[in-house]
Amino acid sequence: MLTPFRQDTNSLYLTGELNALGVTVAFKTIVGDNLEHLTGAARIAIARADIVVFSGGLGPTEDDLTREAAAAALGVGIRRDAEILTWMYKRFAARRMAMPENNARQADVLAGAEVLMNANGSAPGQYIDTVVGRHRKIVVLLPGPPKELKAMFEAECRGRLRATLPDRHLAKRTLRMALIPESQVDARTAPIYKRYPDVETTILAGSAEIQLHFLCAKPNEREARARVDELAEKVEQEMGEAVFSSQGESLEEVVLLMLGLRHMTLAAAESCTGGLLSERLTAVPGSSRYFLGGAVVYADRLKTTFADVPEELVRSEGPVSEAVARALAEGIRRRTGAAVGLGITGIAGPGPGAPGPDAEKPIGLVYVAASFAAAPGFAEAAKVVETRISGDRERIRWWASQHALELLRRSLLERV
Amino acid sequence: MLTPFRQDTNSLYLTGELNALGVTVAFKTIVGDNLEHLTGAARIAIARADIVVFSGGLGPTEDDLTREAAAAALGVGIRRDAEILTWMYKRFAARRMAMPENNARQADVLAGAEVLMNANGSAPGQYIDTVVGRHRKIVVLLPGPPKELKAMFEAECRGRLRATLPDRHLAKRTLRMALIPESQVDARTAPIYKRYPDVETTILAGSAEIQLHFLCAKPNEREARARVDELAEKVEQEMGEAVFSSQGESLEEVVLLMLGLRHMTLAAAESCTGGLLSERLTAVPGSSRYFLGGAVVYADRLKTTFADVPEELVRSEGPVSEAVARALAEGIRRRTGAAVGLGITGIAGPGPGAPGPDAEKPIGLVYVAASFAAAPGFAEAAKVVETRISGDRERIRWWASQHALELLRRSLLERV
């Protein structure tokens, strides 16, 4: 965790779980496998916090020093636990392996600790509820691998903490909006959420969407839920159709759900996004009921081969044009027999558009189109949106897929 | 950074940069916007490290407390800098805005600090090279937004640190391997890299690939480079064709490069990966020269529409079968006129395969196929790989795309 390579995910998980129990996370510290550093950091942590959770360093190697550091910081001894040793011998025997002698270290338990079983690995955790000076301190040792840590926290730790902490019930809610600036969301919603000081509101911006997280803790669940729902409803009223999700669903999930409710199927012809839109849709389990597939028409020739875009149109307007986007959407819809077709074409960079009509068009210019088959009450119809996306290739492609999904969602809202 | 939502990326960037300067990162601490907590953490950090870098908390609001905390921890005063104030007034005037009074706080400078200009925002950084007790300490205050932090580190900070630190030159190298267990890589390479104690070797596993990072610091660059290259070469000899990248390139970049060297074009027909393979390839700038596109044949009908897979074959063998994978690869190649076609079909879950021949096939069963057009010296040819991938939908899809790229790479190795 002190290299430039590894993202820390355990602490995000633990923060969410501790918040849900009413615990505020005030400090996170990352320390290397050095007994002096670890013991120092453990001392500081135990001095300044009521609950200290360690993750990692419970393995069998000489670098696994969390037990020693925590014991030294707490000023308690360590004993080798016969029960854990037996369990470990059996675990190895079951795999027809001899237990390396080093592994016995994993049976070292701090005085006063309860042992936490590890369902997914060989390192047991430890839970110490003790008094240091005159202050009650809870110290928890969890294994580092995220899968082991999560399972152990859920099975062995959450209940113990809940039994210790004041009764508290939590309600959460997430609203999501696409393609809207954070400053606009904040300016419009701050006057509302500031009137709910008992609800913690977090605004997160990124990936062409804004998330509003609401969190409220009350001694009783109904009250917490009511406050969060009331605030969420007022914010939804203010932001209107911009809110695509009021329970945290992703934009692709919402679009698939809306298609399902309308018994409509979808196909896509993607140029600059190169499969990203299809990938996002098919990442959703069950998407095959409403998303048929489509074509990645990266080479101009394939725009004709797979979506019947007239060659002449590509030549005269350029592949990155309103007319080609519309033809892609319509062509892929007809070819696949879907109710809706989406077409995306744009200049993702870093190079400029192809020679010909596109040569002078700016990087980041994107057209997204939706084409709807005739249906009872609705004539055949198409919509095209032109947009300019700033940033690098990755950003342009992501925002383009977001524009296509949002165009589809807004269009479906009108087809109730 | 103390919510469950935000990934910390600044510290990874800073760790890489500091390592490159020969500085070992021993501690990272995350603290909330609380003056007491921040000052305490700053005191601890300055006591235990020679160089302390703060990021964030340099803005104009009352929550921006890094200046105050660092000054208190160092025991120095703060003055309001007239030059920065003028620069800030001008910056606001240029945007035809009045500067809010609060912003003047951004002109507060610690005694003895050099001011670091911010090319991308309004918060200047600070660089303090001082003596605390009898120890030289360097304390750096950088802004929190990653774009501002990086630009400021590069322009204002790296040079100052380099001038201070002992002369040291760094050589790095990354080898990458796909679809091979970490334990096997470690068992085969540890006897080699352990003979190079002056090269720091880090093995990273994840996303169906293993990365070996080598890092060596020497007073002279040629020596560092020679050590890293010698070790990399020996590891490459041991691992052979498993190494797809010897300079850190991604698997998709390598495959596109290999296609380019052979003047070959590629198309893909994806079922269970739903566009992921195409998306990965088109994420590489310049990919359009060798990747034509293809089809996302999620619905069975589209396997026939876009890749000419006989309906009868899908019915008799099931869409997830060796025969259909082969037909997809061959069909998409012929349809697009590409030199190579890739076909992917599998059961990504969480649900089972479709009724019919696939109903009894296990989740995670994937077939990838490559079909090659006849070329001078080579007859028309096809290869199919059957594999069982464990894990969830996301993992199965990613590994499937990795299998397809690796099959293509290995096949291209034989076509020199």
Interface residues (C-beta under 8 A of the other chain):
Chain A: M1 L2 T3 P4 F5 R6 Q7 D8 T9 L12 Y13 T15 G16 N19 V25 A26 F27 K28 T29 I30 V31 G32 N34 H37 G40 A41 I44 R48 T202 L204 H213 A268 E270 T273 G274 G275 L276 L277 S278 E279 L281 T282 A283 P285 G286 S287 S288 F291 L292 G293 G294 A295 V296 V297 Y298 A299 R301 L302 T305 F306 R335 T336 G337 G349 P350 G351 R393 E394 R397
Chain B: M1 L2 T3 P4 F5 R6 Q7 D8 T9 L12 Y13 T15 G16 N19 V25 A26 F27 K28 T29 I30 V31 G32 N34 H37 G40 A41 I44 R48 T202 L204 H213 A268 E270 T273 G274 G275 L276 L277 S278 E279 L281 T282 A283 P285 G286 S287 S288 F291 L292 G293 G294 A295 V296 V297 Y298 A299 R301 L302 T305 F306 R335 T336 G337 G349 P350 G351 R393 E394 R397
